[in-house]
């Protein structure tokens, strides 16, 4: 049976960081969501904290930065959520 990763979805807060990084393994990063019940890489629970992309680029590894950029791109490519207007 395939295991499908599930997530807690974190509502966007204007002006606040929306990239969630696992501080235990520093190899997982998600945009406006956190994997549950635990980190898929290190199985850590409650290890995620929010950062801006600029912050991740400041201290992250190249791999983490690349994942963060991909997460932002994928997230912003999703269909507009209710409330967003052109
Ligand atoms: Zn982890």
PDB file of the backbone (N, CA, C, O) and the ligand in Angstrom, with CONECT records:
HET     ZN  A 101       1
ATOM      1  N   UNK A   1       0.849  -1.198   0.000  1.00  0.00           N
ATOM      2  CA  UNK A   1       0.000   0.000   0.000  1.00  0.00           C
ATOM      3  C   UNK A   1       0.882   1.246   0.000  1.00  0.00           C
ATOM      4  O   UNK A   1       1.820   1.367   0.789  1.00  0.00           O
ATOM      5  N   UNK A   2       0.571   2.127  -0.867  1.00  0.00           N
ATOM      6  CA  UNK A   2       1.325   3.366  -0.913  1.00  0.00           C
ATOM      7  C   UNK A   2       0.921   4.267   0.247  1.00  0.00           C
ATOM      8  O   UNK A   2      -0.254   4.381   0.595  1.00  0.00           O
ATOM      9  N   UNK A   3       1.895   4.880   0.812  1.00  0.00           N
ATOM     10  CA  UNK A   3       1.626   5.824   1.885  1.00  0.00           C
ATOM     11  C   UNK A   3       1.602   7.230   1.308  1.00  0.00           C
ATOM     12  O   UNK A   3       2.561   7.674   0.677  1.00  0.00           O
ATOM     13  N   UNK A   4       0.522   7.907   1.527  1.00  0.00           N
ATOM     14  CA  UNK A   4       0.403   9.284   1.039  1.00  0.00           C
ATOM     15  C   UNK A   4       0.695  10.243   2.182  1.00  0.00           C
ATOM     16  O   UNK A   4       0.080  10.179   3.246  1.00  0.00           O
ATOM     17  N   UNK A   5       1.624  11.108   1.942  1.00  0.00           N
ATOM     18  CA  UNK A   5       1.965  12.100   2.962  1.00  0.00           C
ATOM     19  C   UNK A   5       0.807  13.077   3.142  1.00  0.00           C
ATOM     20  O   UNK A   5       0.271  13.608   2.169  1.00  0.00           O
ATOM     21  N   UNK A   6       0.440  13.302   4.369  1.00  0.00           N
ATOM     22  CA  UNK A   6      -0.603  14.287   4.643  1.00  0.00           C
ATOM     23  C   UNK A   6       0.011  15.499   5.333  1.00  0.00           C
ATOM     24  O   UNK A   6       1.111  15.434   5.883  1.00  0.00           O
ATOM     25  N   UNK A   7      -0.716  16.586   5.290  1.00  0.00           N
ATOM     26  CA  UNK A   7      -0.168  17.851   5.780  1.00  0.00           C
ATOM     27  C   UNK A   7      -1.162  18.613   6.633  1.00  0.00           C
ATOM     28  O   UNK A   7      -2.376  18.513   6.456  1.00  0.00           O
ATOM     29  N   UNK A   8      -0.617  19.372   7.558  1.00  0.00           N
ATOM     30  CA  UNK A   8      -1.387  20.443   8.185  1.00  0.00           C
ATOM     31  C   UNK A   8      -1.225  21.640   7.265  1.00  0.00           C
ATOM     32  O   UNK A   8      -0.102  21.991   6.903  1.00  0.00           O
ATOM     33  N   UNK A   9      -2.304  22.259   6.889  1.00  0.00           N
ATOM     34  CA  UNK A   9      -2.190  23.458   6.057  1.00  0.00           C
ATOM     35  C   UNK A   9      -2.152  24.686   6.945  1.00  0.00           C
ATOM     36  O   UNK A   9      -2.981  24.864   7.837  1.00  0.00           O
ATOM     37  N   UNK A  10      -1.181  25.515   6.679  1.00  0.00           N
ATOM     38  CA  UNK A  10      -0.980  26.707   7.496  1.00  0.00           C
ATOM     39  C   UNK A  10      -1.504  27.913   6.729  1.00  0.00           C
ATOM     40  O   UNK A  10      -1.026  28.204   5.632  1.00  0.00           O
ATOM     41  N   UNK A  11      -2.479  28.615   7.292  1.00  0.00           N
ATOM     42  CA  UNK A  11      -3.002  29.780   6.592  1.00  0.00           C
ATOM     43  C   UNK A  11      -1.933  30.838   6.406  1.00  0.00           C
ATOM     44  O   UNK A  11      -1.069  31.032   7.261  1.00  0.00           O
ATOM     45  N   UNK A  12      -2.007  31.514   5.278  1.00  0.00           N
ATOM     46  CA  UNK A  12      -1.038  32.567   4.998  1.00  0.00           C
ATOM     47  C   UNK A  12      -1.303  33.778   5.867  1.00  0.00           C
ATOM     48  O   UNK A  12      -2.445  34.212   6.019  1.00  0.00           O
ATOM     49  N   UNK A  13      -0.248  34.316   6.432  1.00  0.00           N
ATOM     50  CA  UNK A  13      -0.342  35.540   7.203  1.00  0.00           C
ATOM     51  C   UNK A  13       0.496  36.588   6.498  1.00  0.00           C
ATOM     52  O   UNK A  13       1.722  36.486   6.455  1.00  0.00           O
ATOM     53  N   UNK A  14      -0.161  37.595   5.947  1.00  0.00           N
ATOM     54  CA  UNK A  14       0.598  38.618   5.210  1.00  0.00           C
ATOM     55  C   UNK A  14       1.745  39.170   6.041  1.00  0.00           C
ATOM     56  O   UNK A  14       1.566  39.557   7.196  1.00  0.00           O
ATOM     57  N   UNK A  15       2.912  39.199   5.442  1.00  0.00           N
ATOM     58  CA  UNK A  15       4.065  39.758   6.126  1.00  0.00           C
ATOM     59  C   UNK A  15       4.807  38.766   6.997  1.00  0.00           C
ATOM     60  O   UNK A  15       5.862  39.084   7.546  1.00  0.00           O
ATOM     61  N   UNK A  16       4.249  37.535   7.131  1.00  0.00           N
ATOM     62  CA  UNK A  16       4.925  36.544   7.961  1.00  0.00           C
ATOM     63  C   UNK A  16       5.567  35.463   7.109  1.00  0.00           C
ATOM     64  O   UNK A  16       5.181  35.249   5.960  1.00  0.00           O
ATOM     65  N   UNK A  17       6.551  34.787   7.684  1.00  0.00           N
ATOM     66  CA  UNK A  17       7.256  33.731   6.979  1.00  0.00           C
ATOM     67  C   UNK A  17       6.287  32.609   6.635  1.00  0.00           C
ATOM     68  O   UNK A  17       5.421  32.266   7.439  1.00  0.00           O
ATOM     69  N   UNK A  18       6.430  32.034   5.435  1.00  0.00           N
ATOM     70  CA  UNK A  18       5.511  30.970   5.048  1.00  0.00           C
ATOM     71  C   UNK A  18       6.223  29.727   4.526  1.00  0.00           C
ATOM     72  O   UNK A  18       5.599  28.857   3.919  1.00  0.00           O
ATOM     73  N   UNK A  19       7.529  29.648   4.763  1.00  0.00           N
ATOM     74  CA  UNK A  19       8.254  28.417   4.443  1.00  0.00           C
ATOM     75  C   UNK A  19       8.504  27.680   5.754  1.00  0.00           C
ATOM     76  O   UNK A  19       9.042  28.249   6.704  1.00  0.00           O
ATOM     77  N   UNK A  20       8.105  26.402   5.798  1.00  0.00           N
ATOM     78  CA  UNK A  20       8.251  25.623   7.028  1.00  0.00           C
ATOM     79  C   UNK A  20       9.402  24.641   6.857  1.00  0.00           C
ATOM     80  O   UNK A  20       9.370  23.764   5.994  1.00  0.00           O
ATOM     81  N   UNK A  21      10.422  24.806   7.702  1.00  0.00           N
ATOM     82  CA  UNK A  21      11.648  24.022   7.596  1.00  0.00           C
ATOM     83  C   UNK A  21      11.774  23.099   8.806  1.00  0.00           C
ATOM     84  O   UNK A  21      11.517  23.512   9.937  1.00  0.00           O
ATOM     85  N   UNK A  22      12.174  21.837   8.561  1.00  0.00           N
ATOM     86  CA  UNK A  22      12.436  20.919   9.662  1.00  0.00           C
ATOM     87  C   UNK A  22      13.797  21.267  10.261  1.00  0.00           C
ATOM     88  O   UNK A  22      14.824  21.130   9.597  1.00  0.00           O
ATOM     89  N   UNK A  23      13.801  21.714  11.512  1.00  0.00           N
ATOM     90  CA  UNK A  23      15.056  22.110  12.146  1.00  0.00           C
ATOM     91  C   UNK A  23      15.831  20.911  12.669  1.00  0.00           C
ATOM     92  O   UNK A  23      16.957  21.056  13.146  1.00  0.00           O
ATOM     93  N   UNK A  24      15.237  19.734  12.583  1.00  0.00           N
ATOM     94  CA  UNK A  24      15.925  18.538  13.047  1.00  0.00           C
ATOM     95  C   UNK A  24      16.853  17.993  11.966  1.00  0.00           C
ATOM     96  O   UNK A  24      18.017  17.695  12.233  1.00  0.00           O
ATOM     97  N   UNK A  25      16.331  17.863  10.737  1.00  0.00           N
ATOM     98  CA  UNK A  25      17.159  17.286   9.665  1.00  0.00           C
ATOM     99  C   UNK A  25      17.574  18.337   8.636  1.00  0.00           C
ATOM    100  O   UNK A  25      18.497  18.105   7.856  1.00  0.00           O
ATOM    101  N   UNK A  26      16.899  19.493   8.625  1.00  0.00           N
ATOM    102  CA  UNK A  26      17.216  20.565   7.679  1.00  0.00           C
ATOM    103  C   UNK A  26      17.216  20.086   6.233  1.00  0.00           C
ATOM    104  O   UNK A  26      17.939  20.626   5.397  1.00  0.00           O
ATOM    105  N   UNK A  27      16.407  19.076   5.940  1.00  0.00           N
ATOM    106  CA  UNK A  27      16.353  18.602   4.558  1.00  0.00           C
ATOM    107  C   UNK A  27      14.940  18.626   4.008  1.00  0.00           C
ATOM    108  O   UNK A  27      14.707  18.223   2.868  1.00  0.00           O
ATOM    109  N   UNK A  28      13.993  19.098   4.812  1.00  0.00           N
ATOM    110  CA  UNK A  28      12.616  19.183   4.341  1.00  0.00           C
ATOM    111  C   UNK A  28      12.124  20.608   4.503  1.00  0.00           C
ATOM    112  O   UNK A  28      12.323  21.235   5.543  1.00  0.00           O
ATOM    113  N   UNK A  29      11.477  21.110   3.457  1.00  0.00           N
ATOM    114  CA  UNK A  29      10.909  22.454   3.530  1.00  0.00           C
ATOM    115  C   UNK A  29       9.620  22.466   2.720  1.00  0.00           C
ATOM    116  O   UNK A  29       9.554  21.912   1.623  1.00  0.00           O
ATOM    117  N   UNK A  30       8.608  23.100   3.273  1.00  0.00           N
ATOM    118  CA  UNK A  30       7.295  23.158   2.623  1.00  0.00           C
ATOM    119  C   UNK A  30       6.755  24.569   2.682  1.00  0.00           C
ATOM    120  O   UNK A  30       7.119  25.358   3.554  1.00  0.00           O
ATOM    121  N   UNK A  31       5.879  24.874   1.740  1.00  0.00           N
ATOM    122  CA  UNK A  31       5.292  26.213   1.645  1.00  0.00           C
ATOM    123  C   UNK A  31       3.877  26.183   2.200  1.00  0.00           C
ATOM    124  O   UNK A  31       2.987  25.552   1.628  1.00  0.00           O
ATOM    125  N   UNK A  32       3.681  26.856   3.297  1.00  0.00           N
ATOM    126  CA  UNK A  32       2.375  27.011   3.935  1.00  0.00           C
ATOM    127  C   UNK A  32       1.734  25.693   4.331  1.00  0.00           C
ATOM    128  O   UNK A  32       0.508  25.589   4.376  1.00  0.00           O
ATOM    129  N   UNK A  33       2.553  24.678   4.620  1.00  0.00           N
ATOM    130  CA  UNK A  33       2.016  23.422   5.137  1.00  0.00           C
ATOM    131  C   UNK A  33       3.124  22.685   5.872  1.00  0.00           C
ATOM    132  O   UNK A  33       4.312  22.908   5.638  1.00  0.00           O
ATOM    133  N   UNK A  34       2.699  21.794   6.774  1.00  0.00           N
ATOM    134  CA  UNK A  34       3.650  21.025   7.577  1.00  0.00           C
ATOM    135  C   UNK A  34       3.226  19.558   7.505  1.00  0.00           C
ATOM    136  O   UNK A  34       2.052  19.253   7.718  1.00  0.00           O
ATOM    137  N   UNK A  35       4.157  18.638   7.209  1.00  0.00           N
ATOM    138  CA  UNK A  35       3.786  17.233   7.133  1.00  0.00           C
ATOM    139  C   UNK A  35       3.340  16.691   8.477  1.00  0.00           C
ATOM    140  O   UNK A  35       3.886  17.067   9.514  1.00  0.00           O
ATOM    141  N   UNK A  36       2.355  15.812   8.466  1.00  0.00           N
ATOM    142  CA  UNK A  36       1.892  15.199   9.703  1.00  0.00           C
ATOM    143  C   UNK A  36       1.784  13.701   9.520  1.00  0.00           C
ATOM    144  O   UNK A  36       1.563  13.251   8.395  1.00  0.00           O
ATOM    145  N   UNK A  37       1.926  12.913  10.554  1.00  0.00           N
ATOM    146  CA  UNK A  37       2.140  13.398  11.934  1.00  0.00           C
ATOM    147  C   UNK A  37       3.590  13.747  12.249  1.00  0.00           C
ATOM    148  O   UNK A  37       3.877  14.310  13.305  1.00  0.00           O
ATOM    149  N   UNK A  38       4.516  13.413  11.330  1.00  0.00           N
ATOM    150  CA  UNK A  38       5.929  13.642  11.631  1.00  0.00           C
ATOM    151  C   UNK A  38       6.678  13.959  10.351  1.00  0.00           C
ATOM    152  O   UNK A  38       6.158  13.779   9.249  1.00  0.00           O
ATOM    153  N   UNK A  39       7.915  14.436  10.509  1.00  0.00           N
ATOM    154  CA  UNK A  39       8.758  14.741   9.357  1.00  0.00           C
ATOM    155  C   UNK A  39       9.038  13.450   8.580  1.00  0.00           C
ATOM    156  O   UNK A  39       9.453  12.457   9.177  1.00  0.00           O
ATOM    157  N   UNK A  40       8.816  13.448   7.253  1.00  0.00           N
ATOM    158  CA  UNK A  40       9.033  12.234   6.460  1.00  0.00           C
ATOM    159  C   UNK A  40      10.502  11.822   6.375  1.00  0.00           C
ATOM    160  O   UNK A  40      10.791  10.668   6.061  1.00  0.00           O
ATOM    161  N   UNK A  41      11.412  12.712   6.640  1.00  0.00           N
ATOM    162  CA  UNK A  41      12.841  12.376   6.552  1.00  0.00           C
ATOM    163  C   UNK A  41      13.401  11.870   7.865  1.00  0.00           C
ATOM    164  O   UNK A  41      14.104  10.860   7.890  1.00  0.00           O
ATOM    165  N   UNK A  42      13.098  12.560   8.962  1.00  0.00           N
ATOM    166  CA  UNK A  42      13.719  12.194  10.237  1.00  0.00           C
ATOM    167  C   UNK A  42      12.701  11.722  11.273  1.00  0.00           C
ATOM    168  O   UNK A  42      13.070  11.358  12.389  1.00  0.00           O
ATOM    169  N   UNK A  43      11.406  11.730  10.896  1.00  0.00           N
ATOM    170  CA  UNK A  43      10.331  11.300  11.804  1.00  0.00           C
ATOM    171  C   UNK A  43      10.201  12.198  13.018  1.00  0.00           C
ATOM    172  O   UNK A  43       9.572  11.825  14.007  1.00  0.00           O
ATOM    173  N   UNK A  44      10.796  13.383  12.947  1.00  0.00           N
ATOM    174  CA  UNK A  44      10.681  14.311  14.067  1.00  0.00           C
ATOM    175  C   UNK A  44       9.285  14.905  14.150  1.00  0.00           C
ATOM    176  O   UNK A  44       8.644  15.160  13.131  1.00  0.00           O
ATOM    177  N   UNK A  45       8.825  15.119  15.364  1.00  0.00           N
ATOM    178  CA  UNK A  45       7.512  15.711  15.599  1.00  0.00           C
ATOM    179  C   UNK A  45       7.707  17.129  16.143  1.00  0.00           C
ATOM    180  O   UNK A  45       8.550  17.371  17.006  1.00  0.00           O
ATOM    181  N   UNK A  46       6.918  18.044  15.623  1.00  0.00           N
ATOM    182  CA  UNK A  46       7.015  19.445  16.057  1.00  0.00           C
ATOM    183  C   UNK A  46       8.412  20.012  15.856  1.00  0.00           C
ATOM    184  O   UNK A  46       8.924  20.761  16.688  1.00  0.00           O
ATOM    185  N   UNK A  47       9.010  19.645  14.749  1.00  0.00           N
ATOM    186  CA  UNK A  47      10.362  20.125  14.473  1.00  0.00           C
ATOM    187  C   UNK A  47      10.355  21.260  13.457  1.00  0.00           C
ATOM    188  O   UNK A  47      11.409  21.792  13.109  1.00  0.00           O
ATOM    189  N   UNK A  48       9.162  21.633  12.978  1.00  0.00           N
ATOM    190  CA  UNK A  48       9.104  22.634  11.916  1.00  0.00           C
ATOM    191  C   UNK A  48       8.933  24.041  12.454  1.00  0.00           C
ATOM    192  O   UNK A  48       8.155  24.286  13.376  1.00  0.00           O
ATOM    193  N   UNK A  49       9.688  24.969  11.851  1.00  0.00           N
ATOM    194  CA  UNK A  49       9.525  26.375  12.171  1.00  0.00           C
ATOM    195  C   UNK A  49       9.463  27.177  10.878  1.00  0.00           C
ATOM    196  O   UNK A  49       9.999  26.765   9.849  1.00  0.00           O
ATOM    197  N   UNK A  50       8.811  28.313  10.945  1.00  0.00           N
ATOM    198  CA  UNK A  50       8.595  29.133   9.754  1.00  0.00           C
ATOM    199  C   UNK A  50       9.758  30.081   9.494  1.00  0.00           C
ATOM    200  O   UNK A  50      10.303  30.697  10.411  1.00  0.00           O
ATOM    201  N   UNK A  51      10.118  30.179   8.234  1.00  0.00           N
ATOM    202  CA  UNK A  51      11.158  31.107   7.811  1.00  0.00           C
ATOM    203  C   UNK A  51      10.751  31.746   6.499  1.00  0.00           C
ATOM    204  O   UNK A  51       9.932  31.199   5.761  1.00  0.00           O
ATOM    205  N   UNK A  52      11.319  32.897   6.211  1.00  0.00           N
ATOM    206  CA  UNK A  52      11.141  33.495   4.895  1.00  0.00           C
ATOM    207  C   UNK A  52      12.150  32.864   3.940  1.00  0.00           C
ATOM    208  O   UNK A  52      13.135  32.261   4.367  1.00  0.00           O
ATOM    209  N   UNK A  53      11.888  33.012   2.631  1.00  0.00           N
ATOM    210  CA  UNK A  53      12.834  32.484   1.652  1.00  0.00           C
ATOM    211  C   UNK A  53      14.190  33.174   1.818  1.00  0.00           C
ATOM    212  O   UNK A  53      15.235  32.539   1.673  1.00  0.00           O
ATOM    213  N   UNK A  54      14.169  34.453   2.118  1.00  0.00           N
ATOM    214  CA  UNK A  54      15.424  35.184   2.302  1.00  0.00           C
ATOM    215  C   UNK A  54      16.237  34.596   3.454  1.00  0.00           C
ATOM    216  O   UNK A  54      17.461  34.494   3.376  1.00  0.00           O
ATOM    217  N   UNK A  55      15.532  34.209   4.533  1.00  0.00           N
ATOM    218  CA  UNK A  55      16.232  33.637   5.682  1.00  0.00           C
ATOM    219  C   UNK A  55      16.840  32.286   5.323  1.00  0.00           C
ATOM    220  O   UNK A  55      17.978  31.992   5.690  1.00  0.00           O
ATOM    221  N   UNK A  56      16.071  31.462   4.600  1.00  0.00           N
ATOM    222  CA  UNK A  56      16.586  30.152   4.200  1.00  0.00           C
ATOM    223  C   UNK A  56      17.814  30.328   3.305  1.00  0.00           C
ATOM    224  O   UNK A  56      18.794  29.592   3.424  1.00  0.00           O
ATOM    225  N   UNK A  57      17.746  31.306   2.415  1.00  0.00           N
ATOM    226  CA  UNK A  57      18.879  31.544   1.512  1.00  0.00           C
ATOM    227  C   UNK A  57      20.089  32.033   2.287  1.00  0.00           C
ATOM    228  O   UNK A  57      21.225  31.882   1.838  1.00  0.00           O
ATOM    229  N   UNK A  58      19.844  32.620   3.455  1.00  0.00           N
ATOM    230  CA  UNK A  58      20.929  33.167   4.262  1.00  0.00           C
ATOM    231  C   UNK A  58      21.729  32.064   4.941  1.00  0.00           C
ATOM    232  O   UNK A  58      22.956  32.134   5.005  1.00  0.00           O
ATOM    233  N   UNK A  59      21.028  31.028   5.459  1.00  0.00           N
ATOM    234  CA  UNK A  59      21.745  30.022   6.237  1.00  0.00           C
ATOM    235  C   UNK A  59      21.575  28.595   5.714  1.00  0.00           C
ATOM    236  O   UNK A  59      22.238  27.679   6.201  1.00  0.00           O
ATOM    237  N   UNK A  60      20.699  28.396   4.734  1.00  0.00           N
ATOM    238  CA  UNK A  60      20.431  27.039   4.283  1.00  0.00           C
ATOM    239  C   UNK A  60      21.514  26.467   3.397  1.00  0.00           C
ATOM    240  O   UNK A  60      22.337  27.195   2.842  1.00  0.00           O
ATOM    241  N   UNK A  61      21.502  25.139   3.274  1.00  0.00           N
ATOM    242  CA  UNK A  61      22.398  24.489   2.333  1.00  0.00           C
ATOM    243  C   UNK A  61      21.860  24.724   0.921  1.00  0.00           C
ATOM    244  O   UNK A  61      20.703  25.110   0.756  1.00  0.00           O
ATOM    245  N   UNK A  62      22.690  24.496  -0.093  1.00  0.00           N
ATOM    246  CA  UNK A  62      22.230  24.668  -1.469  1.00  0.00           C
ATOM    247  C   UNK A  62      21.021  23.796  -1.743  1.00  0.00           C
ATOM    248  O   UNK A  62      20.085  24.208  -2.429  1.00  0.00           O
ATOM    249  N   UNK A  63      21.049  22.586  -1.199  1.00  0.00           N
ATOM    250  CA  UNK A  63      19.946  21.652  -1.408  1.00  0.00           C
ATOM    251  C   UNK A  63      18.664  22.196  -0.779  1.00  0.00           C
ATOM    252  O   UNK A  63      17.592  22.144  -1.382  1.00  0.00           O
ATOM    253  N   UNK A  64      18.790  22.715   0.432  1.00  0.00           N
ATOM    254  CA  UNK A  64      17.607  23.241   1.124  1.00  0.00           C
ATOM    255  C   UNK A  64      17.066  24.474   0.400  1.00  0.00           C
ATOM    256  O   UNK A  64      15.854  24.639   0.267  1.00  0.00           O
ATOM    257  N   UNK A  65      17.962  25.329  -0.063  1.00  0.00           N
ATOM    258  CA  UNK A  65      17.548  26.537  -0.772  1.00  0.00           C
ATOM    259  C   UNK A  65      16.821  26.158  -2.067  1.00  0.00           C
ATOM    260  O   UNK A  65      15.806  26.761  -2.416  1.00  0.00           O
ATOM    261  N   UNK A  66      17.347  25.157  -2.771  1.00  0.00           N
ATOM    262  CA  UNK A  66      16.706  24.717  -4.014  1.00  0.00           C
ATOM    263  C   UNK A  66      15.313  24.175  -3.721  1.00  0.00           C
ATOM    264  O   UNK A  66      14.371  24.456  -4.462  1.00  0.00           O
ATOM    265  N   UNK A  67      15.174  23.405  -2.653  1.00  0.00           N
ATOM    266  CA  UNK A  67      13.867  22.861  -2.277  1.00  0.00           C
ATOM    267  C   UNK A  67      12.913  23.985  -1.882  1.00  0.00           C
ATOM    268  O   UNK A  67      11.728  23.953  -2.212  1.00  0.00           O
ATOM    269  N   UNK A  68      13.443  24.974  -1.176  1.00  0.00           N
ATOM    270  CA  UNK A  68      12.612  26.094  -0.739  1.00  0.00           C
ATOM    271  C   UNK A  68      12.090  26.868  -1.938  1.00  0.00           C
ATOM    272  O   UNK A  68      10.916  27.235  -1.984  1.00  0.00           O
ATOM    273  N   UNK A  69      12.968  27.115  -2.911  1.00  0.00           N
ATOM    274  CA  UNK A  69      12.544  27.837  -4.112  1.00  0.00           C
ATOM    275  C   UNK A  69      11.472  27.040  -4.850  1.00  0.00           C
ATOM    276  O   UNK A  69      10.476  27.601  -5.307  1.00  0.00           O
ATOM    277  N   UNK A  70      11.684  25.717  -4.965  1.00  0.00           N
ATOM    278  CA  UNK A  70      10.712  24.874  -5.662  1.00  0.00           C
ATOM    279  C   UNK A  70       9.375  24.877  -4.933  1.00  0.00           C
ATOM    280  O   UNK A  70       8.316  24.879  -5.561  1.00  0.00           O
ATOM    281  N   UNK A  71       9.430  24.878  -3.600  1.00  0.00           N
ATOM    282  CA  UNK A  71       8.194  24.864  -2.813  1.00  0.00           C
ATOM    283  C   UNK A  71       7.416  26.163  -3.014  1.00  0.00           C
ATOM    284  O   UNK A  71       6.190  26.149  -3.125  1.00  0.00           O
ATOM    285  N   UNK A  72       8.131  27.274  -3.061  1.00  0.00           N
ATOM    286  CA  UNK A  72       7.474  28.565  -3.275  1.00  0.00           C
ATOM    287  C   UNK A  72       6.868  28.613  -4.673  1.00  0.00           C
ATOM    288  O   UNK A  72       5.723  29.028  -4.851  1.00  0.00           O
ATOM    289  N   UNK A  73       7.652  28.181  -5.664  1.00  0.00           N
ATOM    290  CA  UNK A  73       7.151  28.203  -7.039  1.00  0.00           C
ATOM    291  C   UNK A  73       5.908  27.346  -7.169  1.00  0.00           C
ATOM    292  O   UNK A  73       4.916  27.769  -7.764  1.00  0.00           O
ATOM    293  N   UNK A  74       5.954  26.135  -6.613  1.00  0.00           N
ATOM    294  CA  UNK A  74       4.812  25.233  -6.707  1.00  0.00           C
ATOM    295  C   UNK A  74       3.621  25.809  -5.962  1.00  0.00           C
ATOM    296  O   UNK A  74       2.488  25.723  -6.435  1.00  0.00           O
ATOM    297  N   UNK A  75       3.873  26.392  -4.804  1.00  0.00           N
ATOM    298  CA  UNK A  75       2.785  26.940  -4.007  1.00  0.00           C
ATOM    299  C   UNK A  75       2.102  28.102  -4.699  1.00  0.00           C
ATOM    300  O   UNK A  75       0.875  28.209  -4.711  1.00  0.00           O
ATOM    301  N   UNK A  76       2.919  28.973  -5.275  1.00  0.00           N
ATOM    302  CA  UNK A  76       2.330  30.151  -5.901  1.00  0.00           C
ATOM    303  C   UNK A  76       1.688  29.824  -7.234  1.00  0.00           C
ATOM    304  O   UNK A  76       0.941  30.635  -7.782  1.00  0.00           O
ATOM    305  N   UNK A  77       1.978  28.618  -7.770  1.00  0.00           N
ATOM    306  CA  UNK A  77       1.369  28.209  -9.033  1.00  0.00           C
ATOM    307  C   UNK A  77       0.014  27.565  -8.806  1.00  0.00           C
ATOM    308  O   UNK A  77      -0.719  27.304  -9.760  1.00  0.00           O
ATOM    309  N   UNK A  78      -0.328  27.306  -7.542  1.00  0.00           N
ATOM    310  CA  UNK A  78      -1.614  26.688  -7.244  1.00  0.00           C
ATOM    311  C   UNK A  78      -2.737  27.654  -7.582  1.00  0.00           C
ATOM    312  O   UNK A  78      -2.532  28.867  -7.622  1.00  0.00           O
ATOM    313  N   UNK A  79      -3.932  27.109  -7.827  1.00  0.00           N
ATOM    314  CA  UNK A  79      -5.075  27.968  -8.123  1.00  0.00           C
ATOM    315  C   UNK A  79      -5.275  28.997  -7.019  1.00  0.00           C
ATOM    316  O   UNK A  79      -5.068  28.719  -5.838  1.00  0.00           O
ATOM    317  N   UNK A  80      -5.670  30.159  -7.422  1.00  0.00           N
ATOM    318  CA  UNK A  80      -5.902  31.230  -6.459  1.00  0.00           C
ATOM    319  C   UNK A  80      -6.899  30.802  -5.410  1.00  0.00           C
ATOM    320  O   UNK A  80      -7.914  30.175  -5.714  1.00  0.00           O
ATOM    321  N   UNK A  81      -6.596  31.153  -4.158  1.00  0.00           N
ATOM    322  CA  UNK A  81      -7.508  30.809  -3.084  1.00  0.00           C
ATOM    323  C   UNK A  81      -8.559  31.903  -2.933  1.00  0.00           C
ATOM    324  O   UNK A  81      -8.397  33.022  -3.418  1.00  0.00           O
ATOM    325  N   UNK A  82      -9.603  31.554  -2.268  1.00  0.00           N
ATOM    326  CA  UNK A  82     -10.680  32.515  -2.051  1.00  0.00           C
ATOM    327  C   UNK A  82     -10.111  33.774  -1.408  1.00  0.00           C
ATOM    328  O   UNK A  82      -9.302  33.701  -0.483  1.00  0.00           O
ATOM    329  N   UNK A  83     -10.527  34.881  -1.887  1.00  0.00           N
ATOM    330  CA  UNK A  83     -10.089  36.112  -1.280  1.00  0.00           C
ATOM    331  C   UNK A  83      -9.034  36.812  -2.103  1.00  0.00           C
ATOM    332  O   UNK A  83      -8.828  38.017  -1.959  1.00  0.00           O
ATOM    333  N   UNK A  84      -8.354  36.060  -2.976  1.00  0.00           N
ATOM    334  CA  UNK A  84      -7.345  36.715  -3.784  1.00  0.00           C
ATOM    335  C   UNK A  84      -8.026  37.367  -4.991  1.00  0.00           C
ATOM    336  O   UNK A  84      -8.832  36.727  -5.665  1.00  0.00           O
ATOM    337  N   UNK A  85      -7.724  38.571  -5.254  1.00  0.00           N
ATOM    338  CA  UNK A  85      -8.333  39.259  -6.387  1.00  0.00           C
ATOM    339  C   UNK A  85      -7.246  39.797  -7.299  1.00  0.00           C
ATOM    340  O   UNK A  85      -6.123  40.054  -6.863  1.00  0.00           O
ATOM    341  N   UNK A  86      -7.579  39.961  -8.538  1.00  0.00           N
ATOM    342  CA  UNK A  86      -6.601  40.433  -9.508  1.00  0.00           C
ATOM    343  C   UNK A  86      -6.588  41.949  -9.577  1.00  0.00           C
ATOM    344  O   UNK A  86      -5.819  42.525 -10.347  1.00  0.00           O
TER     345      UNK A  86
HETATM  346 ZN    ZN A 101      13.118  16.310   9.557  1.00  0.00          ZN
END
